[in-house]
Amino acid sequence: MTGFEHRIGMLRSCYLFLPALALTIAMLLNMAKAVDQPGNQPKQFVYILRLVPRLYSDANWAKDDKMALDRHFARFQHSIQTGELILAGRTSEPGDKTFGIAIFEAKDEAAARAYMESDPAVVAALMTAELRPFTVALQRKNP
């Protein structure tokens, strides 16, 4: 094969490759557009947790209650690692004044409600939970 024939063969290969490359680029661009569309972005929610009155006194916490609370905390730790949970915390007040919040992302309200209702502290009836749509407007960067 001469140098000229080799170059012609290379050009033919490029012409065969270019449509496949163009199709791949088009597919990637469409995927990027789908991700950027508001309907495809996870929505943010907050749920407010309140202790049931029986647990206002530390003396009333049974071993099973403490185990359920450990599962609740472990679940939040896992959700932080997966990126689902944005933040969680509680107030430092006693009894009926204390409450906790969990700000997280979910596909829609049904998924958010399922996440909240499967919280081990809610399942074990240690806490009641109330779901609200939420939007994080500003967030401090972690140091």
C-alpha positions in Angstrom: 0.0 0.0 0.0 1.4 3.4 -1.0 1.5 6.4 1.4 -1.3 8.0 -0.6 -3.5 4.8 -0.3 -2.8 4.7 3.4 -3.9 8.3 3.8 -7.1 7.6 1.8 -7.8 4.6 4.1 -7.3 6.8 7.2 -9.7 9.4 5.8 -12.4 6.8 5.1 -12.0 5.5 8.7 -12.5 9.1 10.0 -15.6 9.5 7.9 -17.0 6.3 9.4 -16.0 7.4 12.9 -17.3 10.9 12.7 -21.1 10.1 12.6 -20.7 7.8 15.7 -18.8 10.6 17.5 -21.4 13.2 16.6 -24.2 10.8 17.8 -22.3 10.2 21.1 -21.8 14.0 21.6 -25.5 14.7 20.9 -26.6 12.0 23.4 -24.3 13.5 26.1 -25.7 17.0 25.4 -29.2 15.7 25.8 -28.4 13.9 29.0 -26.8 17.1 30.3 -29.9 19.1 29.4 -32.1 16.6 31.2 -30.1 16.9 34.3 -30.3 20.7 34.2 -34.0 20.8 33.8 -35.8 21.7 37.1 -38.2 18.7 37.0 -35.3 16.3 37.2 -33.5 18.0 40.1 -34.0 16.5 43.6 -36.3 18.7 45.7 -35.4 19.8 49.2 -37.5 19.0 52.3 -37.3 19.5 56.0 -38.8 17.4 58.7 -39.3 18.5 62.2 -38.9 15.8 64.9 -40.4 16.2 68.4 -39.9 13.8 71.3 -43.0 12.0 72.5 -43.9 13.3 76.0 -43.0 10.0 77.7 -39.3 10.7 76.8 -39.1 14.3 78.2 -37.4 12.8 81.2 -34.0 11.0 80.6 -35.1 8.5 83.3 -37.9 7.2 81.0 -35.6 6.0 78.2 -35.6 2.2 77.9 -32.9 0.1 76.3 -35.0 -0.4 73.2 -35.5 3.4 72.9 -31.8 4.0 73.0 -31.2 1.3 70.4 -33.8 2.9 68.1 -32.1 6.3 68.6 -28.8 4.8 67.7 -30.3 3.4 64.4 -31.8 6.9 63.8 -28.3 8.5 64.1 -26.6 5.8 62.1 -29.2 6.3 59.3 -28.5 10.1 59.3 -24.7 9.4 59.1 -25.3 7.1 56.1 -27.5 9.7 54.4 -24.8 12.3 54.9 -22.3 10.0 53.2 -24.7 9.3 50.2 -25.4 13.1 49.8 -29.2 12.6 50.5 -29.1 14.5 53.9 -27.9 18.1 53.9 -27.9 18.6 57.6 -29.5 17.3 60.8 -29.5 18.6 64.3 -31.6 19.4 67.4 -32.1 22.2 69.9 -30.5 22.1 73.3 -33.7 22.7 75.3 -35.4 20.4 77.8 -38.5 18.4 77.3 -41.3 19.8 75.2 -39.2 22.7 74.0 -36.7 20.6 72.2 -37.0 19.6 68.5 -34.8 18.3 65.8 -34.7 19.0 62.1 -33.5 17.0 59.1 -33.0 18.9 55.8 -32.6 16.5 52.9 -33.2 15.9 49.2 -35.8 13.6 47.6 -37.2 13.0 44.1 -40.7 14.2 45.2 -42.9 14.6 48.2 -43.9 11.0 48.2 -40.3 9.9 48.4 -39.6 12.5 51.0 -42.5 11.3 53.1 -41.3 7.7 52.8 -37.8 8.8 53.9 -39.3 10.6 56.9 -41.7 7.8 57.9 -39.0 5.2 57.8 -36.8 7.1 60.2 -36.1 4.6 63.0 -37.0 7.1 65.7 -40.4 7.7 64.0 -41.0 4.0 63.4 -40.2 3.2 67.1 -42.6 6.0 68.1 -39.9 7.9 70.0 -40.6 11.0 67.9 -43.3 12.5 65.8 -42.3 14.0 62.5 -43.8 16.8 60.3 -42.7 17.2 56.6 -42.4 20.6 54.9 -41.0 21.6 51.4 -37.8 23.5 51.9 -35.3 25.4 49.9 -31.7 26.0 51.1 -31.0 29.6 49.9 -27.5 30.0 51.4 -25.1 27.4 52.7 -21.8 27.9 54.4 -18.9 25.9 52.9 -17.4 23.4 55.3 -13.8 24.4 56.2 
